[in-house]
Amino acid sequence: MNATPLVELRHLKQYFEVKTGPFRRQPLKAVDDVSLTIHRGETLGLVGESGCGKSTLGRTLLHLYPPTGGQVLFDGQPVNGRQKVFRRRTAMVFQDPYSSLNPRMTVADLIAEPLDIHRLCPTRAQRTQRVLTLMERVGLHPEQAGRYAHEFSGGQRQRIGIARALATEPDFVVCDEPVSALDVSIQAQVVNMFRQLQEECHLTYLFVAHDLPVVRHISDRIAVMYLGRVVELGPADAVYDHPLHPYTRILMDAVPVPDPHRQKAPHIPLAGDIPSPLNTPSGCPFRTRCPYAQNRCAESIPPLSQWASGRFAACHRIGEID
């Protein structure tokens, strides 16, 4: 593995100003001081409850939202001032395969749009051949090139979105819950296609999802987010089988067991709802729902610290709780 990460986030922040009164605005901390590295060729899974900032992190990383603070490095270089190269070498697959596709454009034009923007195909014949190659790669038939998005099923629409994301031959792709809107039977096909494309095209993924078994299946490492912060990071199997952070433990405990004869450990209750990012708790953001919280948890935010080889967690009580 290359020593230099393909993607590095340094104290990345994304705050949105929200109007809370006639003359008052308050920052909504969607992403709050996140530092991560993603190495070339790996898949980093990003999980957490709805509203924790997963999708915002992915969009901020790609500068679809200008970061409020912090820095994004791509291939060892800051993204600022290198937008054109960065745009061509990165891509995104969106959650909703229908709303992300222009209904007035044919499949061929949808897939070729990045090629046109970056002027990668000098002739129309090259453009057409590239589109047909991409369609074949994601399992679409060439005769479908002249059709429109509404003529396809959800799984086929997502394949169109994936083909469009691959048009510029990117190195890094953010997958923003790409299978959550699909039927379960189609989800497996699309996830397996992501893995096959990763091998064939030498891709690096940030895979955002809330389906924990899917994330484990495709990811090399998993980062767990809560209220805009990463609270645990480590190898996928280790995080899944032996979570360190109380929040991760509760998430994993909630995963259904397909085998009715297999007994799970007693369920750990998760009290209350996720706090508003407009009014985050003092100290540890998870303390208001944590069954292990103590007074010191309200006094300071625990840093994301290394607790074992490749294992990181942000909790004051790691090592004290079983």
Secondary structure, DSSP 8 states (H G I E B T S, - for coil): --SS-SEEEEEEEEEEEEEEETTEEEEEEEEEEEEEEE-TT-EEEEE-STTSSHHHHHHHHTTSS--SEEEEEETTEESTT-HHHHHHHEEEE-S-TTTTS-TTSBHHHHHHHHHHHHT--SSHHHHHHHHHHHHHHTT--GGGTTSBGGGS-HHHHHHHHHHHHTTT--SEEEEESTTTTS-HHHHHHHHHHHHHHHHHHT-EEEEE-S-HHHHHHH-SEEEEEETTEEEEEEEHHHHHHS--SHHHHHHHHTS--S-TT----------S----TTS--SSSTTTTT-TT--GGGGTS----EEEETTEEE--TTTTT--
